[in-house]
Amino acid sequence: MAVNPFDDMPRPAPKAHELGQDLSALSLHELDERIALLKAEIDRLEAARTAKEASRRAADGAFNL
């Protein structure tokens, strides 16, 4: 019997979500989890964008006296 040298190697953890990923094998629960995860990421991105906008307005105000 042949021994596969890769059997003992740790496998990389699957990504939580990958854009364009095949969703057909996911359960309703898994889809709901992905939706919640992506909504939380959108909230995080919007908060970062808002902070950058505020920083830019402050910088514009300082240089446009």
PDB file with SEQRES, HELIX, SHEET and CRYST1 records, atoms N, CA, C and O in Angstrom:
SEQRES   1 A   65  MET ALA VAL ASN PRO PHE ASP ASP MET PRO ARG PRO ALA          
SEQRES   2 A   65  PRO LYS ALA HIS GLU LEU GLY GLN ASP LEU SER ALA LEU          
SEQRES   3 A   65  SER LEU HIS GLU LEU ASP GLU ARG ILE ALA LEU LEU LYS          
SEQRES   4 A   65  ALA GLU ILE ASP ARG LEU GLU ALA ALA ARG THR ALA LYS          
SEQRES   5 A   65  GLU ALA SER ARG ARG ALA ALA ASP GLY ALA PHE ASN LEU          
HELIX    1 AA1 LEU A   28  PHE A   63  1                                  36    
CRYST1    1.000    1.000    1.000  90.00  90.00  90.00 P 1           1          
ATOM      1  N   MET A   1       0.838  -1.169   0.000  1.00  0.00           N  
ATOM      2  CA  MET A   1       0.000   0.000   0.000  1.00  0.00           C  
ATOM      3  C   MET A   1       0.892   1.245   0.000  1.00  0.00           C  
ATOM      4  O   MET A   1       1.807   1.355   0.817  1.00  0.00           O  
ATOM      5  N   ALA A   2       0.628   2.168  -0.905  1.00  0.00           N  
ATOM      6  CA  ALA A   2       1.428   3.389  -1.025  1.00  0.00           C  
ATOM      7  C   ALA A   2       1.023   4.387   0.058  1.00  0.00           C  
ATOM      8  O   ALA A   2      -0.146   4.505   0.426  1.00  0.00           O  
ATOM      9  N   VAL A   3       2.014   5.085   0.539  1.00  0.00           N  
ATOM     10  CA  VAL A   3       1.773   6.104   1.563  1.00  0.00           C  
ATOM     11  C   VAL A   3       1.794   7.468   0.894  1.00  0.00           C  
ATOM     12  O   VAL A   3       2.728   7.802   0.165  1.00  0.00           O  
ATOM     13  N   ASN A   4       0.763   8.242   1.148  1.00  0.00           N  
ATOM     14  CA  ASN A   4       0.692   9.588   0.595  1.00  0.00           C  
ATOM     15  C   ASN A   4       1.391  10.547   1.556  1.00  0.00           C  
ATOM     16  O   ASN A   4       0.935  10.710   2.688  1.00  0.00           O  
ATOM     17  N   PRO A   5       2.485  11.186   1.137  1.00  0.00           N  
ATOM     18  CA  PRO A   5       3.215  12.072   2.057  1.00  0.00           C  
ATOM     19  C   PRO A   5       2.422  13.322   2.434  1.00  0.00           C  
ATOM     20  O   PRO A   5       2.799  14.031   3.368  1.00  0.00           O  
ATOM     21  N   PHE A   6       1.346  13.598   1.733  1.00  0.00           N  
ATOM     22  CA  PHE A   6       0.570  14.804   2.013  1.00  0.00           C  
ATOM     23  C   PHE A   6      -0.584  14.564   2.985  1.00  0.00           C  
ATOM     24  O   PHE A   6      -1.257  15.515   3.383  1.00  0.00           O  
ATOM     25  N   ASP A   7      -0.825  13.311   3.374  1.00  0.00           N  
ATOM     26  CA  ASP A   7      -1.927  13.004   4.286  1.00  0.00           C  
ATOM     27  C   ASP A   7      -1.765  13.668   5.649  1.00  0.00           C  
ATOM     28  O   ASP A   7      -2.758  14.057   6.265  1.00  0.00           O  
ATOM     29  N   ASP A   8      -0.538  13.801   6.127  1.00  0.00           N  
ATOM     30  CA  ASP A   8      -0.306  14.360   7.451  1.00  0.00           C  
ATOM     31  C   ASP A   8      -0.121  15.873   7.445  1.00  0.00           C  
ATOM     32  O   ASP A   8      -0.016  16.491   8.504  1.00  0.00           O  
ATOM     33  N   MET A   9      -0.082  16.464   6.269  1.00  0.00           N  
ATOM     34  CA  MET A   9       0.132  17.908   6.186  1.00  0.00           C  
ATOM     35  C   MET A   9      -1.161  18.633   6.551  1.00  0.00           C  
ATOM     36  O   MET A   9      -2.245  18.226   6.134  1.00  0.00           O  
ATOM     37  N   PRO A  10      -1.045  19.709   7.330  1.00  0.00           N  
ATOM     38  CA  PRO A  10      -2.260  20.455   7.674  1.00  0.00           C  
ATOM     39  C   PRO A  10      -2.864  21.090   6.424  1.00  0.00           C  
ATOM     40  O   PRO A  10      -2.155  21.612   5.564  1.00  0.00           O  
ATOM     41  N   ARG A  11      -4.154  21.034   6.353  1.00  0.00           N  
ATOM     42  CA  ARG A  11      -4.850  21.647   5.229  1.00  0.00           C  
ATOM     43  C   ARG A  11      -5.195  23.084   5.591  1.00  0.00           C  
ATOM     44  O   ARG A  11      -5.530  23.376   6.739  1.00  0.00           O  
ATOM     45  N   PRO A  12      -5.115  23.971   4.627  1.00  0.00           N  
ATOM     46  CA  PRO A  12      -5.480  25.356   4.927  1.00  0.00           C  
ATOM     47  C   PRO A  12      -6.969  25.445   5.260  1.00  0.00           C  
ATOM     48  O   PRO A  12      -7.796  24.748   4.673  1.00  0.00           O  
ATOM     49  N   ALA A  13      -7.283  26.306   6.204  1.00  0.00           N  
ATOM     50  CA  ALA A  13      -8.685  26.498   6.574  1.00  0.00           C  
ATOM     51  C   ALA A  13      -9.423  27.122   5.397  1.00  0.00           C  
ATOM     52  O   ALA A  13      -8.894  28.012   4.731  1.00  0.00           O  
ATOM     53  N   PRO A  14     -10.620  26.666   5.142  1.00  0.00           N  
ATOM     54  CA  PRO A  14     -11.365  27.273   4.039  1.00  0.00           C  
ATOM     55  C   PRO A  14     -11.702  28.717   4.362  1.00  0.00           C  
ATOM     56  O   PRO A  14     -11.918  29.078   5.519  1.00  0.00           O  
ATOM     57  N   LYS A  15     -11.745  29.529   3.329  1.00  0.00           N  
ATOM     58  CA  LYS A  15     -12.109  30.926   3.523  1.00  0.00           C  
ATOM     59  C   LYS A  15     -13.570  30.993   3.936  1.00  0.00           C  
ATOM     60  O   LYS A  15     -14.376  30.137   3.573  1.00  0.00           O  
ATOM     61  N   ALA A  16     -13.891  32.021   4.699  1.00  0.00           N  
ATOM     62  CA  ALA A  16     -15.274  32.177   5.110  1.00  0.00           C  
ATOM     63  C   ALA A  16     -16.160  32.390   3.890  1.00  0.00           C  
ATOM     64  O   ALA A  16     -17.268  31.860   3.820  1.00  0.00           O  
ATOM     65  N   HIS A  17     -15.677  33.153   2.950  1.00  0.00           N  
ATOM     66  CA  HIS A  17     -16.423  33.353   1.721  1.00  0.00           C  
ATOM     67  C   HIS A  17     -15.473  33.860   0.653  1.00  0.00           C  
ATOM     68  O   HIS A  17     -14.562  34.642   0.926  1.00  0.00           O  
ATOM     69  N   GLU A  18     -15.696  33.412  -0.536  1.00  0.00           N  
ATOM     70  CA  GLU A  18     -14.909  33.860  -1.677  1.00  0.00           C  
ATOM     71  C   GLU A  18     -15.882  34.338  -2.742  1.00  0.00           C  
ATOM     72  O   GLU A  18     -16.825  33.628  -3.090  1.00  0.00           O  
ATOM     73  N   LEU A  19     -15.655  35.536  -3.257  1.00  0.00           N  
ATOM     74  CA  LEU A  19     -16.543  36.073  -4.278  1.00  0.00           C  
ATOM     75  C   LEU A  19     -16.602  35.138  -5.470  1.00  0.00           C  
ATOM     76  O   LEU A  19     -15.573  34.655  -5.943  1.00  0.00           O  
ATOM     77  N   GLY A  20     -17.805  34.883  -5.953  1.00  0.00           N  
ATOM     78  CA  GLY A  20     -17.992  34.001  -7.093  1.00  0.00           C  
ATOM     79  C   GLY A  20     -18.004  32.524  -6.745  1.00  0.00           C  
ATOM     80  O   GLY A  20     -18.118  31.675  -7.630  1.00  0.00           O  
ATOM     81  N   GLN A  21     -17.890  32.219  -5.486  1.00  0.00           N  
ATOM     82  CA  GLN A  21     -17.829  30.834  -5.026  1.00  0.00           C  
ATOM     83  C   GLN A  21     -19.132  30.099  -5.353  1.00  0.00           C  
ATOM     84  O   GLN A  21     -20.207  30.699  -5.327  1.00  0.00           O  
ATOM     85  N   ASP A  22     -19.038  28.806  -5.658  1.00  0.00           N  
ATOM     86  CA  ASP A  22     -20.211  27.970  -5.892  1.00  0.00           C  
ATOM     87  C   ASP A  22     -20.962  27.829  -4.574  1.00  0.00           C  
ATOM     88  O   ASP A  22     -20.396  27.371  -3.581  1.00  0.00           O  
ATOM     89  N   LEU A  23     -22.221  28.217  -4.563  1.00  0.00           N  
ATOM     90  CA  LEU A  23     -23.015  28.202  -3.335  1.00  0.00           C  
ATOM     91  C   LEU A  23     -23.975  27.015  -3.272  1.00  0.00           C  
ATOM     92  O   LEU A  23     -24.701  26.863  -2.290  1.00  0.00           O  
ATOM     93  N   SER A  24     -23.988  26.191  -4.286  1.00  0.00           N  
ATOM     94  CA  SER A  24     -24.969  25.117  -4.374  1.00  0.00           C  
ATOM     95  C   SER A  24     -24.838  24.076  -3.263  1.00  0.00           C  
ATOM     96  O   SER A  24     -25.827  23.431  -2.915  1.00  0.00           O  
ATOM     97  N   ALA A  25     -23.661  23.899  -2.705  1.00  0.00           N  
ATOM     98  CA  ALA A  25     -23.465  22.881  -1.674  1.00  0.00           C  
ATOM     99  C   ALA A  25     -23.738  23.396  -0.265  1.00  0.00           C  
ATOM    100  O   ALA A  25     -23.680  22.625   0.692  1.00  0.00           O  
ATOM    101  N   LEU A  26     -24.038  24.695  -0.122  1.00  0.00           N  
ATOM    102  CA  LEU A  26     -24.262  25.262   1.206  1.00  0.00           C  
ATOM    103  C   LEU A  26     -25.700  25.070   1.661  1.00  0.00           C  
ATOM    104  O   LEU A  26     -26.633  25.129   0.861  1.00  0.00           O  
ATOM    105  N   SER A  27     -25.863  24.842   2.951  1.00  0.00           N  
ATOM    106  CA  SER A  27     -27.206  24.713   3.522  1.00  0.00           C  
ATOM    107  C   SER A  27     -27.803  26.102   3.733  1.00  0.00           C  
ATOM    108  O   SER A  27     -27.108  27.111   3.610  1.00  0.00           O  
ATOM    109  N   LEU A  28     -29.090  26.146   4.049  1.00  0.00           N  
ATOM    110  CA  LEU A  28     -29.728  27.432   4.355  1.00  0.00           C  
ATOM    111  C   LEU A  28     -29.037  28.109   5.530  1.00  0.00           C  
ATOM    112  O   LEU A  28     -28.818  29.320   5.513  1.00  0.00           O  
ATOM    113  N   HIS A  29     -28.696  27.336   6.539  1.00  0.00           N  
ATOM    114  CA  HIS A  29     -27.998  27.886   7.709  1.00  0.00           C  
ATOM    115  C   HIS A  29     -26.647  28.480   7.314  1.00  0.00           C  
ATOM    116  O   HIS A  29     -26.288  29.570   7.759  1.00  0.00           O  
ATOM    117  N   GLU A  30     -25.910  27.768   6.486  1.00  0.00           N  
ATOM    118  CA  GLU A  30     -24.611  28.277   6.033  1.00  0.00           C  
ATOM    119  C   GLU A  30     -24.761  29.535   5.197  1.00  0.00           C  
ATOM    120  O   GLU A  30     -23.952  30.457   5.306  1.00  0.00           O  
ATOM    121  N   LEU A  31     -25.792  29.578   4.360  1.00  0.00           N  
ATOM    122  CA  LEU A  31     -26.040  30.783   3.576  1.00  0.00           C  
ATOM    123  C   LEU A  31     -26.375  31.960   4.485  1.00  0.00           C  
ATOM    124  O   LEU A  31     -25.893  33.072   4.266  1.00  0.00           O  
ATOM    125  N   ASP A  32     -27.204  31.720   5.509  1.00  0.00           N  
ATOM    126  CA  ASP A  32     -27.539  32.784   6.463  1.00  0.00           C  
ATOM    127  C   ASP A  32     -26.292  33.282   7.191  1.00  0.00           C  
ATOM    128  O   ASP A  32     -26.140  34.482   7.416  1.00  0.00           O  
ATOM    129  N   GLU A  33     -25.404  32.361   7.557  1.00  0.00           N  
ATOM    130  CA  GLU A  33     -24.152  32.755   8.212  1.00  0.00           C  
ATOM    131  C   GLU A  33     -23.299  33.616   7.289  1.00  0.00           C  
ATOM    132  O   GLU A  33     -22.723  34.612   7.728  1.00  0.00           O  
ATOM    133  N   ARG A  34     -23.214  33.245   6.026  1.00  0.00           N  
ATOM    134  CA  ARG A  34     -22.430  34.021   5.057  1.00  0.00           C  
ATOM    135  C   ARG A  34     -23.018  35.417   4.877  1.00  0.00           C  
ATOM    136  O   ARG A  34     -22.285  36.404   4.819  1.00  0.00           O  
ATOM    137  N   ILE A  35     -24.347  35.492   4.790  1.00  0.00           N  
ATOM    138  CA  ILE A  35     -25.012  36.782   4.627  1.00  0.00           C  
ATOM    139  C   ILE A  35     -24.706  37.673   5.822  1.00  0.00           C  
ATOM    140  O   ILE A  35     -24.385  38.848   5.645  1.00  0.00           O  
ATOM    141  N   ALA A  36     -24.799  37.137   7.038  1.00  0.00           N  
ATOM    142  CA  ALA A  36     -24.504  37.918   8.242  1.00  0.00           C  
ATOM    143  C   ALA A  36     -23.050  38.374   8.246  1.00  0.00           C  
ATOM    144  O   ALA A  36     -22.758  39.517   8.599  1.00  0.00           O  
ATOM    145  N   LEU A  37     -22.146  37.493   7.859  1.00  0.00           N  
ATOM    146  CA  LEU A  37     -20.729  37.820   7.804  1.00  0.00           C  
ATOM    147  C   LEU A  37     -20.470  38.953   6.810  1.00  0.00           C  
ATOM    148  O   LEU A  37     -19.740  39.898   7.108  1.00  0.00           O  
ATOM    149  N   LEU A  38     -21.073  38.847   5.639  1.00  0.00           N  
ATOM    150  CA  LEU A  38     -20.859  39.867   4.610  1.00  0.00           C  
ATOM    151  C   LEU A  38     -21.499  41.200   4.998  1.00  0.00           C  
ATOM    152  O   LEU A  38     -20.937  42.258   4.715  1.00  0.00           O  
ATOM    153  N   LYS A  39     -22.665  41.160   5.643  1.00  0.00           N  
ATOM    154  CA  LYS A  39     -23.291  42.407   6.115  1.00  0.00           C  
ATOM    155  C   LYS A  39     -22.404  43.093   7.154  1.00  0.00           C  
ATOM    156  O   LYS A  39     -22.244  44.314   7.132  1.00  0.00           O  
ATOM    157  N   ALA A  40     -21.830  42.307   8.061  1.00  0.00           N  
ATOM    158  CA  ALA A  40     -20.927  42.877   9.069  1.00  0.00           C  
ATOM    159  C   ALA A  40     -19.695  43.483   8.396  1.00  0.00           C  
ATOM    160  O   ALA A  40     -19.204  44.528   8.824  1.00  0.00           O  
ATOM    161  N   GLU A  41     -19.198  42.835   7.354  1.00  0.00           N  
ATOM    162  CA  GLU A  41     -18.029  43.363   6.640  1.00  0.00           C  
ATOM    163  C   GLU A  41     -18.386  44.656   5.901  1.00  0.00           C  
ATOM    164  O   GLU A  41     -17.578  45.583   5.851  1.00  0.00           O  
ATOM    165  N   ILE A  42     -19.584  44.722   5.332  1.00  0.00           N  
ATOM    166  CA  ILE A  42     -20.029  45.952   4.683  1.00  0.00           C  
ATOM    167  C   ILE A  42     -20.114  47.077   5.704  1.00  0.00           C  
ATOM    168  O   ILE A  42     -19.692  48.198   5.417  1.00  0.00           O  
ATOM    169  N   ASP A  43     -20.649  46.806   6.884  1.00  0.00           N  
ATOM    170  CA  ASP A  43     -20.714  47.816   7.945  1.00  0.00           C  
ATOM    171  C   ASP A  43     -19.311  48.302   8.309  1.00  0.00           C  
ATOM    172  O   ASP A  43     -19.095  49.499   8.497  1.00  0.00           O  
ATOM    173  N   ARG A  44     -18.375  47.384   8.406  1.00  0.00           N  
ATOM    174  CA  ARG A  44     -16.993  47.743   8.745  1.00  0.00           C  
ATOM    175  C   ARG A  44     -16.368  48.613   7.657  1.00  0.00           C  
ATOM    176  O   ARG A  44     -15.682  49.591   7.953  1.00  0.00           O  
ATOM    177  N   LEU A  45     -16.608  48.253   6.404  1.00  0.00           N  
ATOM    178  CA  LEU A  45     -16.084  49.036   5.286  1.00  0.00           C  
ATOM    179  C   LEU A  45     -16.696  50.439   5.245  1.00  0.00           C  
ATOM    180  O   LEU A  45     -15.998  51.422   4.997  1.00  0.00           O  
ATOM    181  N   GLU A  46     -18.001  50.521   5.490  1.00  0.00           N  
ATOM    182  CA  GLU A  46     -18.661  51.831   5.491  1.00  0.00           C  
ATOM    183  C   GLU A  46     -18.145  52.706   6.624  1.00  0.00           C  
ATOM    184  O   GLU A  46     -17.993  53.914   6.445  1.00  0.00           O  
ATOM    185  N   ALA A  47     -17.873  52.119   7.790  1.00  0.00           N  
ATOM    186  CA  ALA A  47     -17.329  52.881   8.915  1.00  0.00           C  
ATOM    187  C   ALA A  47     -15.926  53.396   8.584  1.00  0.00           C  
ATOM    188  O   ALA A  47     -15.591  54.535   8.911  1.00  0.00           O  
ATOM    189  N   ALA A  48     -15.117  52.573   7.947  1.00  0.00           N  
ATOM    190  CA  ALA A  48     -13.770  53.004   7.558  1.00  0.00           C  
ATOM    191  C   ALA A  48     -13.851  54.121   6.527  1.00  0.00           C  
ATOM    192  O   ALA A  48     -13.064  55.067   6.573  1.00  0.00           O  
ATOM    193  N   ARG A  49     -14.796  54.019   5.599  1.00  0.00           N  
ATOM    194  CA  ARG A  49     -14.958  55.054   4.577  1.00  0.00           C  
ATOM    195  C   ARG A  49     -15.403  56.370   5.214  1.00  0.00           C  
ATOM    196  O   ARG A  49     -14.905  57.437   4.854  1.00  0.00           O  
ATOM    197  N   THR A  50     -16.325  56.294   6.147  1.00  0.00           N  
ATOM    198  CA  THR A  50     -16.799  57.494   6.849  1.00  0.00           C  
ATOM    199  C   THR A  50     -15.656  58.162   7.605  1.00  0.00           C  
ATOM    200  O   THR A  50     -15.537  59.387   7.593  1.00  0.00           O  
ATOM    201  N   ALA A  51     -14.818  57.368   8.258  1.00  0.00           N  
ATOM    202  CA  ALA A  51     -13.680  57.919   8.989  1.00  0.00           C  
ATOM    203  C   ALA A  51     -12.697  58.592   8.039  1.00  0.00           C  
ATOM    204  O   ALA A  51     -12.163  59.658   8.348  1.00  0.00           O  
ATOM    205  N   LYS A  52     -12.457  57.981   6.896  1.00  0.00           N  
ATOM    206  CA  LYS A  52     -11.535  58.584   5.919  1.00  0.00           C  
ATOM    207  C   LYS A  52     -12.109  59.872   5.339  1.00  0.00           C  
ATOM    208  O   LYS A  52     -11.372  60.830   5.103  1.00  0.00           O  
ATOM    209  N   GLU A  53     -13.421  59.901   5.108  1.00  0.00           N  
ATOM    210  CA  GLU A  53     -14.054  61.124   4.621  1.00  0.00           C  
ATOM    211  C   GLU A  53     -13.886  62.255   5.632  1.00  0.00           C  
ATOM    212  O   GLU A  53     -13.570  63.384   5.259  1.00  0.00           O  
ATOM    213  N   ALA A  54     -14.097  61.950   6.910  1.00  0.00           N  
ATOM    214  CA  ALA A  54     -13.953  62.956   7.958  1.00  0.00           C  
ATOM    215  C   ALA A  54     -12.521  63.457   8.031  1.00  0.00           C  
ATOM    216  O   ALA A  54     -12.284  64.653   8.204  1.00  0.00           O  
ATOM    217  N   SER A  55     -11.572  62.551   7.902  1.00  0.00           N  
ATOM    218  CA  SER A  55     -10.158  62.928   7.926  1.00  0.00           C  
ATOM    219  C   SER A  55      -9.822  63.821   6.741  1.00  0.00           C  
ATOM    220  O   SER A  55      -9.092  64.803   6.877  1.00  0.00           O  
ATOM    221  N   ARG A  56     -10.352  63.478   5.600  1.00  0.00           N  
ATOM    222  CA  ARG A  56     -10.078  64.269   4.398  1.00  0.00           C  
ATOM    223  C   ARG A  56     -10.700  65.663   4.509  1.00  0.00           C  
ATOM    224  O   ARG A  56     -10.081  66.652   4.116  1.00  0.00           O  
ATOM    225  N   ARG A  57     -11.913  65.742   5.040  1.00  0.00           N  
ATOM    226  CA  ARG A  57     -12.554  67.054   5.235  1.00  0.00           C  
ATOM    227  C   ARG A  57     -11.743  67.903   6.195  1.00  0.00           C  
ATOM    228  O   ARG A  57     -11.582  69.104   5.980  1.00  0.00           O  
ATOM    229  N   ALA A  58     -11.231  67.289   7.255  1.00  0.00           N  
ATOM    230  CA  ALA A  58     -10.417  68.024   8.221  1.00  0.00           C  
ATOM    231  C   ALA A  58      -9.137  68.523   7.567  1.00  0.00           C  
ATOM    232  O   ALA A  58      -8.723  69.660   7.799  1.00  0.00           O  
ATOM    233  N   ALA A  59      -8.511  67.689   6.756  1.00  0.00           N  
ATOM    234  CA  ALA A  59      -7.279  68.094   6.072  1.00  0.00           C  
ATOM    235  C   ALA A  59      -7.574  69.196   5.053  1.00  0.00           C  
ATOM    236  O   ALA A  59      -6.817  70.161   4.950  1.00  0.00           O  
ATOM    237  N   ASP A  60      -8.659  69.059   4.304  1.00  0.00           N  
ATOM    238  CA  ASP A  60      -9.028  70.094   3.346  1.00  0.00           C  
ATOM    239  C   ASP A  60      -9.280  71.422   4.060  1.00  0.00           C  
ATOM    240  O   ASP A  60      -8.891  72.483   3.571  1.00  0.00           O  
ATOM    241  N   GLY A  61      -9.922  71.353   5.196  1.00  0.00           N  
ATOM    242  CA  GLY A  61     -10.196  72.565   5.963  1.00  0.00           C  
ATOM    243  C   GLY A  61      -8.919  73.219   6.465  1.00  0.00           C  
ATOM    244  O   GLY A  61      -8.824  74.446   6.510  1.00  0.00           O  
ATOM    245  N   ALA A  62      -7.944  72.414   6.841  1.00  0.00           N  
ATOM    246  CA  ALA A  62      -6.683  72.957   7.356  1.00  0.00           C  
ATOM    247  C   ALA A  62      -5.859  73.608   6.249  1.00  0.00           C  
ATOM    248  O   ALA A  62      -5.156  74.589   6.493  1.00  0.00           O  
ATOM    249  N   PHE A  63      -5.940  73.077   5.052  1.00  0.00           N  
ATOM    250  CA  PHE A  63      -5.125  73.607   3.963  1.00  0.00           C  
ATOM    251  C   PHE A  63      -5.840  74.674   3.134  1.00  0.00           C  
ATOM    252  O   PHE A  63      -5.201  75.361   2.337  1.00  0.00           O  
ATOM    253  N   ASN A  64      -7.126  74.820   3.306  1.00  0.00           N  
ATOM    254  CA  ASN A  64      -7.891  75.805   2.578  1.00  0.00           C  
ATOM    255  C   ASN A  64      -8.359  76.938   3.484  1.00  0.00           C  
ATOM    256  O   ASN A  64      -9.540  77.286   3.512  1.00  0.00           O  
ATOM    257  N   LEU A  65      -7.440  77.485   4.198  1.00  0.00           N  
ATOM    258  CA  LEU A  65      -7.788  78.562   5.147  1.00  0.00           C  
ATOM    259  C   LEU A  65      -8.026  79.841   4.439  1.00  0.00           C  
ATOM    260  O   LEU A  65      -8.328  80.851   5.075  1.00  0.00           O  
TER     261      LEU A  65                                                      
END                                                                             
